[in-house]
Amino acid sequence: MILGLNSFEKDAVSRLDKNNKLENSESILFLGFEASKVDLNDLFGKIPAGRIKHIHFLYNGSSNLTTYLKNAYPGFEYTYDKTYCTDAVVQYQEYWIERLGNPKPKVLSWGNGRIGKLLKKDFGDSCTNISARKYKETTEIPEFNVLVLNTEKPLPVPLLKAVKPGSLVINTARGGVLKFTSVLDLIVFDNCTYVTDVDDFNVPSERFIKTNHIAYLTRASIDKLIRNALRLTK
């Protein structure tokens, strides 16, 4: 069964789940972005105890609802799609690098997780990943003209100082990875362009580009989530 789909998820399900496998699954509950505690408690009050054994989130399972469910109903198996948002975020980064980056981009990814590794796969030797977990101030910093923030760990001062004037900085990780004052310095004093879909800053400059949060809302990324969910019903 399915609960809490938004319009994008509904569209993907209607196109990809022709046999209603997700809705008709009796042991697995698929939760979309708009599922709520009220909806869940109401559902659990109507179905026989023990019928649902597995809850699969149609996102990365990172929410207050996830924490609530695991505390209130610890007996379920909980899963989510580990590839959530990866493709969409990399597409977003590549778009801005192609549009605003140096004709010969030298990309540095602050973060070596799934997104950083996929970005490196696409840019090859012109991309270097730095792992936040293994970073030390003695880490050698390569020359770069595009900095992509791919981890929620705050950017170390040496990396910030290594950003050259005129560079492109893209933050698709989390708000607060760079302080507001640092963003201002990059834009005003270093003539850098800063692109973000997570920071809530308001900087009156054409070199500050704030977009809607794109990680989830691409057809390709949501379709992939639904296809992966359908595999669980087999």
Secondary structure as the mmCIF struct_conf table of DSSP 4:
data_model
#
loop_
_struct_conf.conf_type_id
_struct_conf.id
_struct_conf.beg_label_comp_id
_struct_conf.beg_label_asym_id
_struct_conf.beg_label_seq_id
_struct_conf.end_label_comp_id
_struct_conf.end_label_asym_id
_struct_conf.end_label_seq_id
STRN STRN1 ILE A 2 LEU A 3
HELX_RH_AL_P HELX_RH_AL_P1 SER A 7 LEU A 16
TURN_TY1_P TURN_TY1_P1 LYS A 18 ASN A 19
HELX_RH_AL_P HELX_RH_AL_P2 LYS A 21 ASN A 24
BEND BEND1 GLU A 26 SER A 27
STRN STRN2 ILE A 28 LEU A 31
TURN_TY1_P TURN_TY1_P2 PHE A 33 GLU A 34
HELX_RH_AL_P HELX_RH_AL_P3 LYS A 37 PHE A 44
TURN_TY1_P TURN_TY1_P3 GLY A 45 LYS A 46
BEND BEND2 ILE A 47 ILE A 47
HELX_LH_PP_P HELX_LH_PP_P1 PRO A 48 PRO A 48
TURN_TY1_P TURN_TY1_P4 ALA A 49 GLY A 50
BEND BEND3 ARG A 51 ARG A 51
STRN STRN3 HIS A 54 PHE A 57
BEND BEND4 LEU A 58 TYR A 59
BEND BEND5 GLY A 61 GLY A 61
BEND BEND6 SER A 63 SER A 63
HELX_RH_AL_P HELX_RH_AL_P4 ASN A 64 ALA A 72
TURN_TY1_P TURN_TY1_P5 PRO A 74 GLY A 75
BEND BEND7 PHE A 76 PHE A 76
STRN STRN4 GLU A 77 TYR A 80
TURN_TY1_P TURN_TY1_P6 LYS A 82 CYS A 85
HELX_RH_AL_P HELX_RH_AL_P5 THR A 86 LEU A 100
BEND BEND8 GLY A 101 GLY A 101
BEND BEND9 PRO A 103 LYS A 104
STRN STRN5 VAL A 107 TRP A 110
BEND BEND10 GLY A 113 GLY A 113
HELX_RH_AL_P HELX_RH_AL_P6 ARG A 114 PHE A 123
HELX_RH_3T_P HELX_RH_3T_P1 GLY A 124 SER A 126
STRN STRN6 CYS A 127 ILE A 130
TURN_TY1_P TURN_TY1_P7 ALA A 132 LYS A 134
TURN_TY1_P TURN_TY1_P8 GLU A 137 THR A 138
BEND BEND11 THR A 139 THR A 139
HELX_LH_PP_P HELX_LH_PP_P2 GLU A 140 GLU A 143
BEND BEND12 ASN A 145 ASN A 145
STRN STRN7 VAL A 146 LEU A 149
BEND BEND13 THR A 151 LYS A 153
HELX_LH_PP_P HELX_LH_PP_P3 PRO A 154 PRO A 156
HELX_RH_AL_P HELX_RH_AL_P7 VAL A 157 LYS A 161
TURN_TY1_P TURN_TY1_P9 ALA A 162 ALA A 162
HELX_LH_PP_P HELX_LH_PP_P4 VAL A 163 LYS A 164
TURN_TY1_P TURN_TY1_P10 PRO A 165 GLY A 166
STRN STRN8 LEU A 168 ASN A 171
BEND BEND14 ALA A 173 ALA A 173
TURN_TY1_P TURN_TY1_P11 GLY A 175 GLY A 176
BEND BEND15 VAL A 177 LEU A 178
HELX_RH_AL_P HELX_RH_AL_P8 PHE A 180 VAL A 188
TURN_TY1_P TURN_TY1_P12 PHE A 189 PHE A 189
BEND BEND16 ASP A 190 ASP A 190
STRN STRN9 THR A 193 THR A 196
BEND BEND17 ASP A 197 VAL A 198
BEND BEND18 SER A 205 SER A 205
TURN_TY1_P TURN_TY1_P13 GLU A 206 ARG A 207
STRN STRN10 PHE A 208 LYS A 210
BEND BEND19 ALA A 215 TYR A 216
HELX_RH_AL_P HELX_RH_AL_P9 ARG A 219 ARG A 231
TURN_TY1_P TURN_TY1_P14 LEU A 232 THR A 233
#
